[in-house]
């Protein structure tokens, strides 16, 4: 770093922090207050750090360098940091697998031998002798190019795959021959939020892409996203020759997803308009699988956005569809394409008291994944809806999404083998295979652990939120821990976008529990744990329910003597970062430390950046007076108050995060540092920001980077909760 940046790092306020061995002086980098003031429906709102939204400006880059020059040495000097880094590396060093996909007798799966930055993709031709098909670790010197998804062709001759650099959501698609592992000349760009759907003949696939930016501008990480379109790419042709399949110029924010039925007959198109699960459902008859044609018009089975629809498969012209229509917790219906009216749909599996999370056609029937109080259940049904029993899971855990492929269940109609994984707070994701024809299953890819899962305990309890709503809470800890009110505790939450937080394994959480920590996970409203109504109860003008649920979880842990405010920390990522920021503002006295990661912190302007507009279904926007009043009341950036003794805060973000742009965290950190200046807050605790470089929202982050970041966070957590 040059002298100018070191000098900048030395400017600003200082705060005395006792790290145990000696006092350190933190001098926050100077962050000039701008004069920007916006008028929202007669309310004038200052935005003094608007300049930090321009993440590539020289002024912002200098501030970022200065912040890291402050935070990184401080974190490195924390007493247990090096021991924590070594222990994280030791526990992360275990063989693990992504969920297999089976195509044409071949098995495709990701495997990491322990500390590889990225998992390696293998193919097993059926002889039990897997070979490397694609190693992302060879694509960059620092491990920051990740394999984000892949899809074998139906005959397993080709592999279409996507890579992303530095954690970006921007993907590049390529095609590799499975036989020799050599890439073809096919190369597709301008892709975000797209799947890969091969036609049955194996000669091409459907995908979605965004147009190039206007003439004269250069494509960049933070481009505005609009006018996505659905295309068909034929192998061996240039991207410019791809066939346009679907678009709607009048609706620039519509998104397009596609899949092809297993028999190759139908193209299924999902139309979305934001981050919600509700979608329209269109179907195109491709004719024969051997010679598919795009000539037929779309049949618009559903052309509104009132419910969720996912096609599980078909038998002839009958589609089996999972939907939330007239079933807030989900049901499975049969739709005859010759009689597409909703009145003609037949319920195959009715709504139950549990939430239908996903399902697929496998073997000669249906397999449904349900959520019961945020834990998983696997049930079997015939295509006539007749119950065929339950596939037992090992315990209080979940069937997770695994990174490569992003699927929870892997199987095909007519193939009796079903693959799924199981995980819990003390059990890394482990793949199972179940023979549906024999009603028997087994661990498919055993993993060797360097710890004993029996040393750890998970309890599920239920507590009441401020309005009396019953909320689930998982509490995990090492055997022998006493409820004495002094245990270091990390409470984690999310509460949004109908995303369910279920039991999952985490190496950093295990290291924390090894050292006497308690890890608690709250299933807040806004998630999907109890279906659509649960989600909607935490959205728009009901978003305060989520913060109340989180604060009530903290109060429960304190009342039940698990911990006390002096030992309690909270954490959350993305929408969960918003949760942490808002809760700290509303209840600073409850916590000793807080970890808002890649958070949405400026609720008045979030919709103006990259994909932010898509979150309006959950948040609303400040474009309406009602939306402004709601958002302004809890926006983390706008509700920081001078003179308040906040908990110790470690903000984390990344310079290439093009989902929740880093300007959110930059502005929040600058405002918080200004508010805790020691002349106004005697004994103020640190407010630091750690800004990862050459990284994004989190997906695909190399193991090496993860270990360094988690060592910093754990050292900070233990410093302020013991």
C-alpha positions in Angstrom: 0.0 0.0 0.0 1.4 3.5 -0.8 2.2 6.1 1.8 -0.9 8.2 0.9 -3.3 5.4 1.8 -1.4 4.6 5.0 -1.7 8.2 5.9 -5.4 8.2 5.1 -5.8 5.2 7.4 -4.4 7.2 10.2 -6.9 10.0 9.9 -10.2 10.3 11.8 -11.4 9.4 15.3 -9.7 7.1 17.7 -11.2 4.6 20.1 -9.5 2.7 22.8 -10.1 -1.1 22.7 -8.8 -3.5 25.3 -7.9 -6.6 23.4 -6.8 -8.5 26.6 -3.0 -8.1 26.4 -2.8 -4.4 25.8 -4.9 -1.4 24.6 -5.0 -0.6 20.9 -6.0 2.6 19.4 -8.3 2.4 16.4 -8.3 5.4 14.1 -11.2 5.3 11.7 -10.4 6.4 8.2 -11.8 9.8 7.2 -15.1 9.6 5.4 -16.1 13.1 4.3 -19.8 13.9 4.8 -21.4 15.0 1.5 -24.2 17.4 1.2 -26.7 15.1 -0.5 -30.3 15.5 0.8 -33.3 13.8 -0.8 -36.9 14.8 -0.4 -39.3 11.9 0.1 -42.9 13.1 0.2 -42.0 16.1 2.2 -39.4 14.4 4.4 -35.8 15.5 3.9 -33.4 12.6 4.2 -29.6 13.2 4.3 -27.4 10.8 2.5 -23.9 12.0 3.5 -22.0 8.9 2.2 -23.7 8.8 -1.3 -20.2 9.0 -2.8 -19.4 5.5 -1.5 -21.9 4.0 -3.9 -19.4 4.6 -6.7 -17.3 1.7 -5.7 -14.7 2.2 -8.4 -14.0 5.9 -7.8 -10.5 6.8 -6.6 -11.9 8.3 -3.4 -13.9 5.1 -2.6 -10.9 2.8 -3.5 -8.7 4.8 -1.1 -11.3 4.5 1.6 -11.6 0.7 1.1 -7.8 0.4 1.3 -7.7 2.4 4.4 -10.5 0.5 6.1 -8.7 -2.8 5.4 -5.4 -1.3 6.6 -7.2 -0.7 9.9 -9.3 -3.8 10.2 -7.0 -6.6 9.0 -4.1 -5.9 11.3 -6.5 -5.5 14.2 -8.2 -8.8 13.5 -4.8 -10.5 12.9 -3.7 -9.4 16.4 -6.6 -10.8 18.3 -5.4 -13.4 20.8 -6.9 -16.7 19.3 -6.9 -15.8 15.7 -4.0 -18.0 14.5 -5.1 -21.0 16.6 -8.6 -20.6 15.1 -7.2 -20.4 11.6 -5.3 -23.6 12.1 -8.3 -25.4 13.6 -10.5 -24.3 10.8 -8.1 -25.7 8.2 -7.9 -29.0 10.1 -11.7 -29.4 10.3 -12.3 -28.3 6.8 -9.8 -30.9 5.5 -12.3 -33.7 4.9 -13.5 -35.3 1.7 -16.9 -34.1 0.6 -19.2 -34.5 -2.4 -21.9 -32.7 -4.2 -25.1 -34.5 -5.1 -24.7 -36.8 -8.1 -26.6 -36.6 -11.4 -27.2 -39.7 -13.4 -27.4 -39.5 -17.2 -27.3 -42.3 -19.8 -25.6 -44.7 -17.3 -23.0 -42.2 -16.3 -22.7 -40.5 -12.9 -21.5 -36.9 -12.6 -20.6 -35.3 -9.2 -18.4 -32.7 -7.6 -15.8 -33.8 -5.1 -13.4 -31.9 -2.9 -10.5 -33.7 -1.3 -10.4 -31.3 1.6 -8.7 -28.0 1.2 -9.1 -27.6 -2.6 -10.3 -24.1 -3.3 -13.0 -25.4 -5.7 -14.6 -28.8 -5.9 -13.6 -30.9 -8.9 -16.2 -32.4 -11.3 -15.9 -36.2 -11.9 -17.6 -38.6 -14.2 -18.1 -42.3 -13.6 -18.9 -44.2 -16.7 -20.6 -47.0 -14.7 -17.5 -49.0 -14.0 -16.8 -47.5 -10.6 -13.7 -45.7 -11.9 -14.3 -42.0 -11.8 -12.1 -39.6 -13.7 -11.7 -35.9 -13.6 -13.9 -34.1 -16.1 -13.3 -30.5 -15.1 -11.1 -29.0 -12.5 -11.9 -25.4 -11.8 -8.7 -25.0 -9.7 -6.8 -24.9 -13.0 -8.8 -21.9 -14.3 -7.2 -19.3 -12.1 -4.0 -19.0 -10.0 -5.9 -17.9 -6.9 -8.9 -20.2 -7.1 -11.4 -17.4 -7.6 -12.9 -18.9 -10.8 -15.7 -21.2 -9.8 -17.8 -23.8 -11.5 -21.3 -22.6 -10.7 -23.5 -25.2 -12.5 -23.4 -27.9 -15.1 -25.8 -30.1 -17.1 -24.9 -33.2 -19.0 -26.7 -33.8 -22.3 -29.3 -36.5 -22.3 -26.9 -39.0 -24.0 -24.1 -37.9 -21.7 -21.9 -37.0 -24.7 -21.5 -33.3 -23.8 -21.4 -31.2 -20.6 -22.7 -27.7 -20.7 -21.1 -25.8 -17.7 -20.9 -22.3 -16.3 -18.1 -20.5 -14.6 -17.9 -17.2 -12.7 -15.0 -15.1 -11.7 -14.4 -13.4 -8.4 -17.8 -14.4 -7.0 -19.7 -12.5 -9.6 -23.3 -13.5 -10.6 -22.2 -13.1 -14.3 -21.6 -16.5 -15.8 -19.9 -17.8 -18.9 -21.2 -21.0 -20.5 -19.0 -23.5 -22.3 -19.5 -27.0 -23.6 -17.1 -29.9 -23.0 -17.0 -33.3 -24.6 -17.4 -36.0 -21.9 -15.3 -38.6 -23.8 -12.0 -36.7 -23.9 -12.6 -33.7 -21.6 -11.9 -31.2 -24.4 -14.0 -28.0 -24.8 -15.8 -27.2 -28.0 -15.7 -23.8 -29.5 -19.1 -22.9 -27.9 -18.9 -19.9 -25.6 -21.8 -17.9 -24.3 -21.7 -14.7 -22.3 -24.0 -12.0 -20.8 -25.6 -14.7 -18.6 -27.0 -14.3 -15.1 -29.7 -16.3 -13.3 -30.1 -18.9 -16.1 -30.3 -22.6 -16.1 -29.3 -25.1 -18.9 -32.0 -27.2 -20.6 -30.9 -29.6 -23.3 -33.2 -30.8 -26.0 -33.5 -34.6 -26.1 -31.4 -34.9 -29.3 -28.4 -33.6 -27.4 -27.7 -31.0 -30.1 -28.4 -27.9 -28.2 -29.9 -26.3 -25.1 -32.1 -23.4 -23.9 -30.7 -20.7 -21.7 -31.4 -17.0 -20.7 -29.2 -14.0 -21.2 -29.2 -10.2 -21.0 -28.5 -7.9 -23.9 -25.3 -6.0 -24.3 -25.2 -2.6 -22.7 -25.9 0.4 -25.0 -23.3 1.3 -27.7 -20.4 3.2 -26.4 -20.5 1.6 -22.9 -18.4 -1.2 -21.6 -20.0 -4.3 -20.0 -19.2 -4.2 -16.3 -19.8 -6.1 -13.0 -22.5 -3.8 -11.8 -24.6 -3.4 -15.0 -28.3 -2.7 -14.6 -30.3 -5.9 -15.3 -33.3 -5.7 -17.7 -34.7 -7.3 -20.8 -33.6 -10.9 -20.1 -34.5 -13.2 -23.0 -34.8 -16.9 -23.6 -32.6 -18.4 -26.3 -31.8 -21.8 -27.9 -28.2 -22.5 -28.6 -27.3 -25.2 -31.2 -23.9 -26.8 -30.7 -21.2 -25.6 -33.1 -22.8 -22.3 -33.8 -21.9 -18.7 -32.8 -23.9 -17.1 -29.9 -25.1 -14.5 -32.4 -26.9 -17.2 -34.3 -28.9 -18.4 -31.2 -32.6 -18.6 -31.7 -34.8 -16.2 -29.7 -37.5 -18.3 -28.0 -39.3 -15.9 -25.6 -39.1 -12.2 -24.6 -41.5 -9.4 -23.6 -40.1 -5.9 -24.4 -43.1 -4.4 -22.6 -41.9 -6.1 -19.3 -38.2 -5.5 -19.1 -38.0 -7.0 -15.6 -39.4 -10.4 -16.5 -37.1 -13.3 -16.1 -37.1 -16.5 -18.1 -36.3 -20.1 -17.1 -36.7 -23.3 -19.1 -36.6 -27.0 -18.8 -37.4 -29.9 -21.2 -39.5 -32.8 -20.2 -37.7 -36.1 -19.7 -39.3 -37.6 -22.9 -38.1 -34.5 -24.9 -41.6 -33.6 -26.0 -42.3 -30.4 -24.1 -40.4 -27.2 -23.4 -41.5 -25.8 -20.0 -41.0 -22.1 -19.6 -41.1 -20.3 -16.2 -41.8 -16.6 -16.3 -40.9 -14.6 -13.2 -41.0 -11.0 -12.3 -38.8 -10.5 -9.2 -37.4 -12.6 -6.4 -40.7 -14.1 -5.4 -41.5 -17.7 -6.1 -44.7 -16.9 -8.0 -44.5 -17.4 -11.7 -46.3 -17.9 -15.0 -46.1 -21.3 -16.7 -45.9 -21.7 -20.5 -45.5 -24.9 -22.5 -44.4 -25.5 -26.1 -44.8 -28.8 -27.9 -41.4 -29.6 -29.5 -42.7 -32.4 -31.6 -40.5 -35.4 -31.6 -37.5 -35.9 -29.3 -35.3 -36.8 -32.3 -36.1 -33.7 -34.3 -37.4 -31.0 -31.9 -39.0 -27.9 -33.5 -39.8 -24.5 -32.1 -42.6 -23.8 -34.6 -45.5 -24.6 -32.3 -47.0 -21.7 -30.3 -46.8 -21.5 -26.5 -49.7 -22.8 -24.5 -50.0 -20.4 -21.5 -51.2 -22.7 -18.8 -50.8 -19.9 -16.2 -50.3 -16.4 -17.3 -50.4 -14.6 -14.0 -48.1 -14.4 -11.0 -50.4 -15.4 -8.2 -48.8 -18.7 -7.2 -45.8 -20.9 -7.7 -45.7 -23.6 -10.3 -42.9 -26.2 -10.9 -43.3 -29.1 -13.4 -42.2 -32.4 -11.9 -42.5 -34.4 -15.1 -45.1 -35.8 -17.4 -46.8 -39.0 -18.6 -47.8 -38.3 -22.2 -49.7 -35.1 -22.3 -50.3 -35.0 -18.6 -48.0 -32.7 -16.5 -47.5 -33.2 -12.8 -47.0 -29.9 -11.2 -46.1 -28.7 -7.7 -48.0 -25.5 -6.9 -49.1 -23.2 -4.1 -52.3 -22.3 -5.9 -55.2 -22.8 -3.4 -52.6 -24.4 -1.2 -50.3 -22.1 0.8 -48.1 -25.0 1.9 -48.1 -26.7 -1.5 -49.8 -29.5 -3.3 -49.2 -31.6 -6.5 -51.7 -31.5 -9.4 -52.1 -33.2 -12.7 -52.8 -30.9 -15.7 -54.0 -32.4 -19.0 -52.6 -30.2 -21.8 -55.8 -30.9 -23.8 -57.8 -29.4 -20.9 -55.6 -26.7 -19.4 -58.2 -24.8 -17.5 -57.6 -24.7 -13.8 -61.1 -26.1 -13.2 -59.9 -29.3 -14.9 -56.8 -29.8 -12.8 -56.8 -32.9 -10.6 -55.2 -32.9 -7.1 -52.8 -35.8 -6.8 -51.2 -35.0 -3.5 -53.2 -32.6 -1.4 -51.9 -29.8 0.9 -50.8 -31.1 4.3 -49.9 -29.6 7.6 -46.2 -29.7 6.5 -44.7 -27.5 3.8 -44.0 -29.1 0.4 -40.5 -27.9 -0.3 -39.8 -29.8 -3.6 -40.7 -32.9 -5.4 -39.7 -34.9 -8.5 -40.8 -37.9 -10.6 -38.5 -40.8 -9.9 -38.9 -44.5 -10.5 -42.5 -45.2 -11.2 -43.9 -42.5 -8.9 -43.3 -39.3 -7.0 -40.9 -38.3 -4.2 -41.9 -35.3 -2.1 -39.6 -33.4 0.2 -41.6 -31.8 3.1 -40.6 -29.5 5.9 -41.9 -30.2 9.3 -41.0 -27.5 11.8 -37.9 -26.6 9.7 -36.7 -30.2 9.5 -37.0 -32.5 6.5 -39.2 -35.5 5.7 -39.1 -37.6 2.5 -42.4 -39.1 1.4 -43.3 -41.4 -1.6 -46.5 -41.4 -3.7 -47.8 -43.1 -6.7 -48.8 -40.9 -9.7 -52.3 -41.6 -8.6 -51.5 -39.9 -5.3 -51.5 -43.1 -3.2 -49.1 -42.9 -0.3 -46.2 -45.3 -0.5 -44.4 -44.6 2.7 -41.6 -42.5 4.1 -37.9 -42.6 3.4 -36.4 -42.4 6.9 -33.8 -39.7 7.5 -31.1 -40.2 10.2 -32.3 -37.5 12.6 -33.2 -33.9 13.3 -31.7 -32.5 10.1 -32.4 -31.5 6.5 -32.1 -32.5 2.9 -30.0 -29.6 1.6 -29.3 -27.9 -1.7 -25.7 -28.8 -2.6 -23.5 -26.2 -4.4 -22.9 -27.8 -7.8 -26.3 -28.2 -9.5 -28.2 -26.6 -6.7 -30.7 -29.5 -6.4 -32.1 -31.3 -3.4 -33.2 -34.6 -5.0 -31.6 -36.3 -8.0 -33.5 -38.9 -10.0 -35.5 -39.6 -13.1 -38.8 -41.1 -14.1 -38.2 -44.8 -14.9 -34.9 -44.9 -13.0 -35.3 -46.5 -9.6 -32.2 -44.8 -8.1 -32.9 -41.7 -6.0 -30.0 -39.6 -4.7 -30.3 -37.2 -1.8 -28.1 -35.7 0.9 -28.6 -35.4 4.7 -27.0 -32.8 7.0 -27.4 -31.5 10.5 -25.6 -29.2 12.8 -23.1 -31.9 13.7 -23.1 -33.9 10.5 -21.6 -32.7 7.2 -23.8 -33.2 4.1 -23.6 -37.0 3.3 -25.0 -38.5 0.0 -27.4 -41.4 0.1 -28.8 -43.6 -2.6 -32.2 -45.1 -2.3 -33.5 -47.9 -4.6 -37.2 -47.1 -5.0 -37.9 -50.5 -6.5 -36.5 -52.3 -3.4 -37.4 -49.8 -0.7 -33.9 -49.8 0.6 -31.2 -47.1 0.9 -27.6 -46.7 2.0 -24.9 -44.1 2.4 -23.6 -43.6 -1.2 -20.4 -41.7 -0.6 -19.1 -42.1 3.0 -17.0 -39.3 4.4 -14.4 -39.6 7.1 -14.6 -37.0 9.9 -11.9 -35.7 12.1 -14.3 -35.0 15.0 -17.0 -37.0 16.8 -20.5 -35.9 16.0 -21.7 -37.5 19.2 -19.9 -34.8 21.2 -22.5 -32.3 20.1 -26.2 -31.8 20.9 -29.0 -30.0 19.1 -32.3 -29.1 20.7 -35.3 -27.6 19.0 -37.4 -25.3 21.1 -40.3 -22.9 20.4 -40.6 -19.4 21.8 -43.2 -16.6 21.4 -42.5 -13.4 19.5 -43.7 -10.0 20.5 -47.2 -10.6 19.1 -47.5 -14.2 20.5 -46.5 -16.0 17.3 -44.8 -19.4 17.9 -41.3 -19.4 16.4 -38.9 -22.4 16.1 -35.3 -22.1 17.4 -32.5 -24.6 17.1 -29.8 -24.6 19.8 -26.6 -26.5 19.3 -23.7 -26.9 21.7 -21.0 -29.3 22.9 -22.1 -32.0 25.4 -21.6 -31.0 29.0 -22.3 -27.3 28.5 -24.1 -25.7 31.5 -26.9 -23.1 31.3 -25.2 -20.6 33.5 -26.0 -17.4 31.7 -22.4 -16.9 30.6 -22.0 -19.0 27.5 -20.7 -17.2 24.4 -23.6 -17.4 21.9 -24.1 -16.7 18.3 -27.8 -16.2 17.1 -28.2 -16.4 13.4 -31.2 -15.5 11.2 -32.5 -14.6 7.8 -36.2 -14.1 7.6 -37.0 -13.3 3.9 -37.8 -14.3 0.4 -39.5 -17.5 1.4 -36.1 -19.0 2.1 -36.1 -21.6 4.8 -33.2 -21.9 7.3 -32.9 -25.6 8.1 -30.2 -27.5 10.0 -26.9 -27.5 8.2 -23.3 -28.2 9.0 -20.7 -25.4 9.4 -17.0 -25.8 10.2 -16.8 -22.3 11.8 -19.9 -23.1 14.0 -18.3 -26.4 15.0 -15.0 -24.6 16.0 -17.1 -22.1 18.0 -19.0 -24.9 19.8 -15.7 -26.7 20.5 -14.6 -23.6 22.5 -17.8 -23.6 24.6 -20.0 -21.6 22.3 -23.7 -22.0 21.7 -25.0 -21.7 18.1 -28.7 -20.8 17.7 -30.7 -20.6 14.5 -34.1 -18.9 14.5 -36.8 -19.7 11.9 -38.2 -16.2 11.5 -41.2 -15.0 9.6 -40.5 -14.0 6.1 -39.0 -17.4 5.4 -40.7 -20.4 3.9 -40.8 -22.7 6.8 -44.6 -22.7 7.1 -45.5 -21.8 3.5 -46.8 -18.7 1.8 -48.6 -17.1 4.8 -45.4 -17.4 6.9 -43.5 -15.6 4.2 -46.0 -12.9 3.7 -46.1 -12.2 7.5 -42.6 -10.9 7.2 -42.8 -8.7 4.1 -43.7 -5.1 3.1 -45.3 -3.3 6.0 -45.1 -6.5 8.1 -41.3 -6.6 7.9 -41.0 -5.4 11.5 -42.3 -8.9 12.5 -39.0 -10.3 11.4 -37.0 -8.0 13.6 -39.3 -8.7 16.5 -38.9 -12.4 16.0 -35.2 -12.1 16.1 -35.1 -9.9 19.2 -37.5 -12.3 20.9 -35.1 -15.2 20.2 -32.3 -13.2 21.9 -34.5 -12.5 24.9 -35.5 -16.2 25.1 -31.8 -17.3 25.1 -31.2 -14.7 27.9 -34.3 -15.7 30.0 -33.5 -19.4 29.7 -29.9 -18.8 31.0 -28.2 -19.9 27.8 -26.4 -16.6 27.8 -26.6 -12.9 28.7 -26.3 -9.6 26.7 -22.6 -9.5 27.5 -22.0 -12.8 25.8 -24.5 -12.7 22.9 -23.8 -12.0 19.3 -26.0 -12.0 16.2 -25.2 -12.7 12.6 -26.8 -12.8 9.2 -26.0 -12.6 5.5 -27.6 -10.6 2.7 -31.2 -10.1 3.8 -29.9 -11.5 7.1 -27.3 -8.6 7.1 -30.3 -6.2 6.9 -31.8 -8.2 9.8 -28.7 -7.7 11.9 -28.4 -4.0 11.1 -32.0 -3.2 11.9 -32.0 -5.3 15.1 -28.8 -3.7 16.4 -30.3 -0.3 15.8 -33.5 -1.3 17.7 -32.0 -3.2 20.5 -28.3 -2.3 21.0 -28.4 -3.2 24.6 -29.1 -6.9 23.9 -25.8 -7.8 22.2 -22.1 -7.8 22.7 -21.2 -8.2 19.0 -22.9 -8.2 15.6 -21.9 -9.6 12.2 -23.9 -8.0 9.3 -22.5 -9.7 6.2 -23.1 -8.5 2.6 -26.2 -6.8 3.9 -28.9 -4.7 2.3 -28.4 -1.6 4.4 -29.8 1.4 2.5 -33.5 0.5 2.1 -34.3 3.7 0.3 -32.0 3.1 -2.7 -31.5 -0.7 -2.8 -33.7 -1.0 -5.8 -31.5 1.2 -7.9 -28.6 -1.3 -8.2 -28.1 -4.4 -10.4 -30.9 -6.9 -9.4 -32.1 -4.9 -6.4 -35.4 -4.0 -8.1 -36.4 -7.7 -7.9 -36.6 -7.6 -4.1 -39.5 -5.1 -4.1 -42.0 -8.0 -3.6 -40.5 -8.5 -0.1 -39.5 -4.9 0.8 -41.6 -2.5 -1.3 -39.8 0.7 -2.4 -39.4 4.3 -1.4 -41.1 5.3 -4.7 -44.4 5.3 -2.9 -45.1 7.2 0.3 -46.3 4.2 2.2 -43.3 2.2 1.1 -41.0 5.1 2.1 -42.5 5.4 5.6 -42.1 1.6 6.2 -38.5 1.4 4.9 -37.3 4.6 6.5 -38.4 3.3 9.9 -36.0 0.4 9.9 -33.4 1.0 7.2 -30.1 0.2 9.0 -28.1 3.0 7.4 -30.7 5.7 8.2 -31.4 4.7 11.8 -27.9 4.8 13.3 -27.9 7.2 16.2 -24.9 9.1 17.6 -24.3 8.6 21.3 -25.5 5.0 21.5 -23.2 2.3 22.9 -23.5 -0.2 20.1 -22.2 -3.7 20.3 -18.9 -4.5 18.6 -19.7 -4.7 14.9 -17.7 -6.4 12.2 -19.2 -5.7 8.8 -18.1 -8.0 5.9 -18.6 -7.5 2.2 -16.6 -7.9 -1.1 -15.6 -5.5 -3.8 -17.1 -7.6 -6.6 -20.5 -8.3 -5.0 -22.9 -7.6 -7.8 -25.9 -8.9 -6.0 -25.9 -6.8 -2.9 -23.6 -4.1 -4.1 -20.8 -3.2 -1.6 -21.9 0.4 -1.4 -24.6 -0.8 1.1 -22.0 -1.9 3.6 -19.6 0.9 2.8 -22.2 3.6 3.7 -23.4 1.7 6.8 -19.9 1.3 8.1 -19.0 4.9 7.5 -22.1 6.1 9.3 -21.6 3.7 12.2 -18.0 4.7 12.7 -19.0 8.4 12.7 -21.7 7.6 15.3 -19.4 5.8 17.8 -16.7 8.5 17.9 -15.3 8.4 21.4 -16.1 12.0 22.2 -19.8 11.0 22.1 -19.7 7.4 23.3 -17.3 6.7 26.2 -16.0 3.2 26.1 -17.3 2.6 22.6 -16.6 -0.8 21.1 -15.1 -1.2 17.6 -17.1 -0.7 14.4 -15.0 -2.4 11.7 -15.5 -3.4 8.1 -13.6 -6.2 6.4 -13.7 -5.9 2.6 -12.7 -8.9 0.6 -11.0 -8.3 -2.7 -11.6 -10.2 -5.9 -14.7 -11.8 -4.3 -18.5 -11.5 -4.5 -21.6 -12.3 -2.6 -20.2 -15.6 -1.3 -20.9 -18.3 -3.9 -17.7 -20.0 -5.2 -15.4 -18.3 -2.7 -12.2 -20.3 -2.4 -11.6 -22.4 0.7 -8.5 -20.4 1.4 -10.4 -17.2 1.5 -13.1 -18.7 3.6 -10.7 -19.9 6.2 -9.1 -16.5 6.5 -12.4 -14.7 6.8 -13.9 -17.1 9.3 -10.8 -17.0 11.5 -11.2 -13.2 11.6 -14.9 -13.4 12.5 -14.4 -16.2 15.1 -11.6 -14.3 16.8 -13.7 -11.2 16.9 -16.7 -13.2 18.2 -14.8 -14.8 21.0 -13.1 -11.6 21.9 -16.4 -9.8 22.6 -18.6 -12.6 23.9 -16.4 -14.2 26.5 
